[in-house]
Amino acid sequence: MALLQTPLYSACLKQKARMTEFAGWSMPVQFGGIKQEHQAVRDRAGMFDISHMGKFELRGPGVIAALQRLVPSNLDRLTQGQAQYTVLLNAEGGIIDDLIVYLKSPRAGSGASDAETVALIVNAATTDKDKTWLLDHLAGSGIELVDESRDRALISLQGPAAAALLQPHTVHDLASLGRFAHRDTALLGQLAWLARTGYTGEDGFEIMTDPATALALWQTLAEAGVAPCGLGARDTLRLEAAMALYGQDIDDTTSPLEAGLGWLVHLDEKGDFIGRSLLEAQKTQGVSRRLVGLAMAGRHIARHGYPVLHQGDRVGIVTSGTLAPTLNIPIALAYVAAPLAKVGQSLEVGVRGEPQAATVVKRPFYRAK
């Protein structure tokens, strides 16, 4: 089967991107080099083609109320223009996907019509799975799911200079758009939607628009000196910020309490939802394992799947690891037995059969100034 191509595919090829297959799409893994792209985001700004991600819009009566039954977070907190990072859960409390819920309309009962509009941005590899799950659980509700995954382009502009670089091209004051806020706007004279969200640990924006406008924006930003960045730098940036990658750090077998996402679980604020009983049990009894940050003592890199050891015994497994470009040390995320998850705990990682010293450290590894 031929790989899918984003609206920015040709532009990336012209910029000499090295392409790779990802979730059925042909995506740039790097342009000038992962380290250079990583540092461009940390120092100034970089732009990512993330058009491969799933883009849904839910429209109809009581969308928020319906979603409340599918996530552990209290979506009743949201007002128009706000967003919530959360997770879809299965009956065992495992994570079907992590996603962001954006409320685009006034809440029902606020003087507007009873219809609500909510945007969901989901992972590319789980788009079909998520769509099926949502349709199954929204059946009969009168809520329409519009799948814009292949019709709309999505650009992520990230870095401390992101707002200054984007501001000349939109009519709205970006300083008034807070973290996890979003809005419809005019961008390069065309309709677009932007959110102050991202996956790098830096300030930035995710911009969804039609393919032609996205291509014009990509070229305009490139002319302003914004570095095009690929999946490689996206991964090192998110790992320094200790942001979970679905399919590696979290999946259908991990609960949000195990994964250090307890701040998404609002048991005291909402009623029943899928997976609640398991999370209540874990809250009461504790979890057997926890996701932790590891700093390696030497230069050996702890890779995905490497065993974590304590006094010669296997006590966990590495889920993500890299040599952090900003910190210049090897870092990793790993699940370890809960009693060994305290910051400062000495552990080892089996690197090609040899134990290498590591220490549990506070997350995130990097925090933007």
Secondary structure by P-SEA (a helix, b strand, c coil): cbbbbccaaaaaaaaccccccccccccccccccaaaaaaaaaccbbbbcccccbbbbbbccccccccccccccccccccccbbbbbbbbcccccccbbbbbbbcccccccccccbbbbbbbbbccaaaaaaaaaaaaaccccbbbbbccccbbbbbbbccccccccccccccccccccccccbbbbcccccccccccccccccbbbbbbcaaaaaaaaaaaaaabbbbbcaaaaaaaaaaacccccccccccccccccccccccccccccccccaaaaaaaaaaccccbbbbbbbbcccccccccbbbbccccccccccccccccccccccccccccccccccccccccccccbbbbbbbbcccccccc
